[in-house]
Amino acid sequence: MIDLLVVALAFGAIFVVELPDKTFIATLVMSTKMRPLFVWIGVALAFLVQTGVAVGLGTAASFLPDLLVHVVAAVMFLVGAIILFRAARTADAEEGAQEDEYAAKADTGAHGFKVVATSFLVLFAAEWGDLSQLLTISLVAKYDDPLSVFLGAWGALLAVSGLAVIVGRLLLQRVRLSVLHHVGAAVCVFMAALTVWEMTR
């Protein structure tokens, strides 16, 4: 049974954390160098695998005692907030370097399946141990609802990568990366507070 509240929580948390992430920049840059639809398909497949792995690890963690799971989840949310707050300081300055890095990885002569494969490999490598993956593990362990968290997390990643392909450049012209980092950090603090509140009910 799918819990729509868990889907919504997972979607919201992962969306705001992933929006300022390097994978957003990677998708944006590759979509300007190669066919956008094929880039998005490759990125979506990479996110599918990564989310599946995170959900599997979170399911294994859910067998641990409830108190331990909630404490670890709260700590991971707080660590996520700290990482995002610290990254916000240099996010705007590093944006250009990140774009150059991913532009070098894009194969401008690629077509069809090769674009999908290139996009898949670039995002697959970039996403391991990523904050969104760690938060997905925490959400599965906390709510013990793998399917709902999977749908919310993967949906958020698809939405973020879709935004990067369609309006990524326009978005970055209007909203600084540092602002997105601060919003993501605030959401992580909220999730940590929610987890502590649930522990003390």
C-alpha positions as CSV (number, residue, x, y, z in Angstrom):
1,M,0.0,0.0,0.0
2,I,1.4,3.4,-1.0
3,D,1.4,6.1,1.7
4,L,0.9,9.4,-0.1
5,L,2.2,11.4,2.9
6,V,5.5,9.5,2.8
7,V,5.7,9.9,-1.0
8,A,5.2,13.7,-0.6
9,L,7.7,13.9,2.3
10,A,10.3,12.0,0.3
11,F,9.6,14.0,-2.8
12,G,9.9,17.3,-1.0
13,A,13.0,16.5,0.9
14,I,14.9,15.0,-2.0
15,F,13.8,17.7,-4.5
16,V,15.1,20.6,-2.5
17,V,18.4,18.8,-1.6
18,E,19.0,17.7,-5.2
19,L,18.2,21.0,-6.8
20,P,21.5,22.7,-5.9
21,D,23.5,19.5,-6.3
22,K,26.3,18.9,-8.9
23,T,24.0,16.4,-10.7
24,F,21.7,19.3,-11.6
25,I,24.7,21.1,-13.2
26,A,25.8,18.0,-14.9
27,T,22.4,17.3,-16.4
28,L,22.1,21.0,-17.5
29,V,25.5,21.1,-19.2
30,M,25.1,17.7,-21.0
31,S,21.7,18.7,-22.3
32,T,23.2,21.8,-23.9
33,K,25.9,19.6,-25.6
34,M,23.8,16.5,-26.5
35,R,20.2,15.7,-27.4
36,P,18.2,16.8,-24.2
37,L,15.6,14.0,-24.3
38,F,18.3,11.3,-24.5
39,V,20.3,13.0,-21.8
40,W,17.2,13.0,-19.5
41,I,16.5,9.3,-20.2
42,G,20.1,8.3,-19.3
43,V,20.0,10.4,-16.2
44,A,16.6,9.0,-15.2
45,L,18.0,5.4,-15.6
46,A,21.0,6.3,-13.4
47,F,18.7,7.7,-10.8
48,L,16.5,4.6,-11.0
49,V,19.4,2.4,-10.1
50,Q,20.8,4.7,-7.4
51,T,17.4,5.1,-5.8
52,G,16.9,1.3,-5.9
53,V,20.2,0.8,-4.1
54,A,19.4,3.4,-1.5
55,V,16.0,1.9,-0.8
56,G,17.6,-1.6,-0.5
57,L,20.1,-0.3,2.1
58,G,17.3,1.6,3.9
59,T,15.2,-1.5,4.1
60,A,18.1,-3.5,5.6
61,A,18.6,-0.7,8.2
62,S,14.9,-0.7,9.1
63,F,15.4,-4.0,10.9
64,L,17.5,-2.2,13.5
65,P,15.8,-1.0,16.8
66,D,13.4,1.9,16.2
67,L,15.2,4.3,18.5
68,L,18.5,3.7,16.9
69,V,17.0,4.2,13.4
70,H,15.4,7.5,14.4
71,V,18.6,8.8,16.1
72,V,20.7,7.9,13.1
73,A,18.1,9.5,10.7
74,A,18.0,12.7,12.7
75,V,21.8,12.9,12.8
76,M,22.0,12.3,9.0
77,F,19.5,15.1,8.4
78,L,21.6,17.4,10.6
79,V,24.8,16.4,8.8
80,G,23.0,17.1,5.5
81,A,22.0,20.5,6.7
82,I,25.6,21.3,7.7
83,I,27.0,20.0,4.4
84,L,24.5,22.2,2.5
85,F,25.2,25.3,4.6
86,R,28.9,24.9,4.2
87,A,28.7,24.3,0.5
88,A,26.5,27.4,0.1
89,R,29.6,29.6,0.8
90,T,31.4,28.6,-2.4
91,A,28.5,27.3,-4.5
92,D,28.2,30.4,-6.7
93,A,32.0,30.7,-7.3
94,E,32.3,26.9,-8.1
95,E,29.4,26.8,-10.5
96,G,31.6,27.7,-13.5
97,A,34.2,25.1,-12.7
98,Q,31.5,22.4,-12.4
99,E,30.1,23.4,-15.7
100,D,33.5,23.1,-17.4
101,E,34.1,19.7,-15.8
102,Y,30.8,18.2,-17.1
103,A,31.2,19.9,-20.5
104,A,34.5,18.0,-20.9
105,K,32.7,14.7,-20.2
106,A,29.9,15.4,-22.7
107,D,30.4,13.7,-26.1
108,T,29.1,16.3,-28.5
109,G,29.3,13.8,-31.4
110,A,27.2,11.2,-29.7
111,H,23.7,10.2,-30.9
112,G,20.9,8.0,-29.7
113,F,21.9,5.2,-27.4
114,K,25.4,6.7,-27.0
115,V,23.9,9.9,-25.5
116,V,21.8,7.8,-23.1
117,A,24.9,5.7,-22.1
118,T,27.1,8.7,-21.6
119,S,24.5,10.5,-19.5
120,F,23.9,7.3,-17.4
121,L,27.6,6.8,-16.7
122,V,28.3,10.4,-15.8
123,L,25.4,10.6,-13.3
124,F,25.8,7.1,-12.0
125,A,29.4,7.9,-11.0
126,A,28.5,11.3,-9.6
127,E,25.6,10.2,-7.4
128,W,27.3,7.5,-5.3
129,G,27.3,8.6,-1.7
130,D,25.4,11.7,-2.6
131,L,23.4,13.5,0.0
132,S,20.1,12.6,-1.7
133,Q,21.0,8.9,-1.6
134,L,21.9,9.1,2.1
135,L,18.6,10.9,2.9
136,T,16.7,8.2,0.9
137,I,18.3,5.5,3.1
138,S,17.3,7.5,6.2
139,L,13.7,7.9,5.0
140,V,13.3,4.2,4.2
141,A,14.7,3.2,7.6
142,K,12.6,5.8,9.4
143,Y,9.2,5.1,7.8
144,D,9.8,1.4,6.8
145,D,7.9,2.1,3.6
146,P,10.3,1.3,0.7
147,L,7.8,1.6,-2.1
148,S,6.5,5.0,-1.0
149,V,10.0,6.4,-0.4
150,F,11.2,5.0,-3.7
151,L,8.3,6.7,-5.6
152,G,8.8,10.0,-3.9
153,A,12.6,10.0,-4.1
154,W,12.8,8.9,-7.8
155,G,10.0,11.2,-8.7
156,A,11.9,14.1,-7.2
157,L,15.1,13.2,-9.0
158,L,13.2,12.9,-12.3
159,A,11.6,16.4,-11.7
160,V,14.9,18.0,-10.8
161,S,16.7,16.5,-13.9
162,G,13.7,17.5,-16.0
163,L,14.0,21.1,-14.8
164,A,17.7,21.0,-15.5
165,V,17.1,19.9,-19.1
166,I,14.1,22.3,-19.8
167,V,14.8,25.5,-17.8
168,G,18.0,24.9,-16.0
169,R,19.9,27.8,-17.5
170,L,17.0,30.2,-16.9
171,L,16.6,29.0,-13.3
172,L,20.3,29.6,-12.5
173,Q,20.1,33.1,-14.0
174,R,17.3,34.0,-11.6
175,V,18.2,32.0,-8.4
176,R,21.7,31.6,-7.1
177,L,23.0,28.2,-6.2
178,S,23.8,29.4,-2.7
179,V,20.1,30.3,-2.1
180,L,19.1,26.8,-3.2
181,H,21.7,25.3,-0.8
182,H,20.2,27.3,2.1
183,V,16.7,26.1,1.3
184,G,17.9,22.5,1.1
185,A,19.7,22.9,4.5
186,A,16.5,24.4,6.0
187,V,14.5,21.4,4.9
188,C,17.1,19.0,6.4
189,V,16.8,20.9,9.7
190,F,13.0,20.6,9.5
191,M,13.3,16.8,8.8
192,A,15.7,16.4,11.7
193,A,13.3,18.3,14.0
194,L,10.3,16.2,12.8
195,T,12.3,13.0,13.5
196,V,13.1,14.1,17.0
197,W,9.5,15.1,17.6
198,E,8.3,11.6,16.4
199,M,10.8,10.0,18.9
200,T,9.4,12.0,21.8
201,R,5.7,11.6,21.1
